[in-house]
């Protein structure tokens, strides 16, 4: 237990009318919890948004996940040696992937494959140097994982030796209260319709709901250090994840609803025993009623703070708690209130760096 270090990340965030994550029928995803229907945003949806944030906002080595990894590496081969033809580069890249254990068909991976930029460059070098040793090629794909592969993991069904365990867990976000799906009936007019045709060019409906979400994720920092083989990089990746968790948003129907909100509360608990999801604070759903000036967000924040102390009947208290809140609520004495995400990340970096150094 002494070598474990977990980071719990909790957020309360309100969404206006929106449909950020749809099911196969186009309806907003939902779940039954505490006997009532809740709005839900899947972990896969928000992880995708976090990875996009990494790509857009970070200088860290991040990966790509694609069926077209052979073309990706073949382009690097040509960039390194322009004398290689496009056809030869594709054949060379296809060969190194198959020898390494990543099966392809028609020069595409049979399943989405997660590959880091550094790994791709080393594969291109290996192809140019005609490396055919399977152990050496597997080592390229196993070593030097980018931060997103270390955080989210990688599964290779054809060759489990290339799997990478995730150091992050992300929960499905659910509303702290009951929701009802609503329908927006819309019409679209034809700008070039004749004057004697007053009808709409298209009719339809879009489903949506509004919700105050509880969002949760955790990082096993000790695993991240092991994967990256670098404590400083592990701390930097953890900071980046918290920043992306806070500022990212799934893009479903965003042009229709412009639901680009930020959390009312971000709370980070640093723990050494185990991670703790605090969704139990909302098993009894928050209820709105006439005359309630708090609204769902303030009530949800109060419940979340109270749940931290309730869990201490079963687990240790967090080593440190940092939080940023933009609502008028009673501030818990057991946590450190920060005036911004930047100051929270700076204090987080100092504490976790010291913890990592103590455990190394």
Beta strands, then each sheet from edge to edge (+ up, - down):
strand 1: 6-18
strand 2: 30-33
strand 3: 36-41
strand 4: 63-66
strand 5: 104-105
strand 6: 108-109
strand 7: 113-116
strand 8: 168-170
strand 9: 173-175
strand 10: 182-188
strand 11: 202-220
strand 12: 265-271
strand 13: 320-325
strand 14: 336-337
sheet 1: 2+ 3- 9+ 11- 1+ 12- 13+ 14+
sheet 2: 2+ 3- 9+ 11- 8+
sheet 3: 2+ 3- 9+ 11- 10+
sheet 4: 4+ 7-
sheet 5: 5+ 6-
end
